[in-house]
Amino acid sequence: MKFIDLEAQQDLIRDRIESRIRSVLDHGQYILGPEVRELEQTLALYVGVKHAISCSSGTDALLLALMAYGVGRGDAVFTTPFTFIATAEVISLLGAVPVFVDIDPVTYNLDPGALERAVQALADHDDSLHPLPRGEQFRHLRPRGVIAVDLYGLPADYDALKAVCAKYDMFLVEDAAQSFGAEYKGKKACSLADVAATSFFPAKPLGCYGDGGMIFTDGDDIAEICRSLLVHGKGSDKYDNVRIGLNARLDTLQAAILLAKFEVFPEELVARQHVAARYTEALKAHEPILRPPMAPEGLLSAWAQYTVRTTDPQTRTAVMDRLKKAGIPTGVYYPKALHLQTAFASLGYRPGDFPASEEASQTVFSLPFGPYLTAKEQTLIIAGLNSR
Ligand SMILES: *Cc1c(COP(=O)(O)O)cnc(C)c1O
């Protein structure tokens, strides 16, 4: 059994993928070929935003969004410590400071109340209100923006997050690397903040056969700056350079593969709901394993992962071992909260600063998942959980 089965999908749509790849080989426009624009138009329409800008990865999509806002030295960008490193890494890479804010322990997403306390604490230089980066060099940070993450595919609480951002004049970026296809109160993920970044890493809900990403926004200025930044800060043409940028384009071949895969994506999204519902039903009878939260009213998860939780770290180790013996792979997303990562040691955070994130990192694990996971396989997985 595989943790994420990419072969089942390939078996089903191999012909379409090959025919898309063949047409790229025929026209030979490997950089910014017609498939790139076709994909951007297709996904902008699906998500319901004005601009979709493809790029080389989800990480670069986040980086470009922050660069477009001119984030740099002296800026504070608030984000969750319970996410993949990329979310916070891009903040530090630009010389700004990630100010971590704990998660809601039920949804695993950024807690809007804690966000507001963090912004206040930063303004008042008062870390009794909320843990802040420790050290004199962090005393005079300007609150610039927030990166919210739709963890495991479930959108964060955007109404509440937007209210906080509006109150303190901050931008809001949606890290939708795991939530392409998800919904929030009638809107699609990737349309829920000022700018959104998604990833086409193979294991994401919509994945290519390499690295890729996309930026989504309704903002004309941000879109134009991103388009310039991802081709070396180009101006009127590529040998007119008006800002310092990157080489961060999406390959035509990856766009072609994504176009073939997107044809079945809406059906896969429905299948993901069914697979998740089957797990949730089967796990009702299995109390020591806590099921993922029911999506709050009006929300639909893209189910990038089906993540369960044990009551304590020892039980997690025991259950994961038991499943491994039964030939069932599991994964932990993520085993170490970001404020405790060596890479962020200079920020001076300590264990205990963000208890909900720390507890989640010690007790969650994800079961094999995907739109093609069969009821039979799920029965085996549940039996593995129940075995002694
Ligand atoms: C995968 C992921 C990213 C990074 O995407 P890449 O395409 O691998 O660069 C960023 N944030 C989150 C939450 C992710 O899951």
The ligand as a Tripos MOL2 file, in Angstrom:
@<TRIPOS>MOLECULE
LIG
   15    15     1     0     0
SMALL
NO_CHARGES

@<TRIPOS>ATOM
      1 C1          4.1630   22.0550    0.0340 C.3       1 LIG1
      2 C2          4.0060   23.2960    0.8190 C.ar      1 LIG1
      3 C3          4.7010   24.4790    0.4940 C.ar      1 LIG1
      4 C4          5.7990   24.5360   -0.5240 C.3       1 LIG1
      5 O1          5.4730   24.1180   -1.7970 O.3       1 LIG1
      6 P1          6.6510   23.6460   -2.8060 P.3       1 LIG1
      7 O2          5.9570   23.5880   -4.1200 O.co2     1 LIG1
      8 O3          7.1290   22.3240   -2.3320 O.co2     1 LIG1
      9 O4          7.7170   24.6820   -2.7840 O.co2     1 LIG1
     10 C5          4.4160   25.6060    1.2230 C.ar      1 LIG1
     11 N1          3.5220   25.6120    2.2170 N.ar      1 LIG1
     12 C6          2.8450   24.4930    2.5610 C.ar      1 LIG1
     13 C7          1.8360   24.5680    3.6630 C.3       1 LIG1
     14 C8          3.0740   23.3030    1.8910 C.ar      1 LIG1
     15 O5          2.4060   22.1880    2.2530 O.3       1 LIG1
@<TRIPOS>BOND
     1     1     2 1
     2     2     3 ar
     3     2    14 ar
     4     3     4 1
     5     3    10 ar
     6     4     5 1
     7     5     6 1
     8     6     7 2
     9     6     8 1
    10     6     9 1
    11    10    11 ar
    12    11    12 ar
    13    12    13 1
    14    12    14 ar
    15    14    15 1
@<TRIPOS>SUBSTRUCTURE
     1 LIG1         1 GROUP 0 **** ****
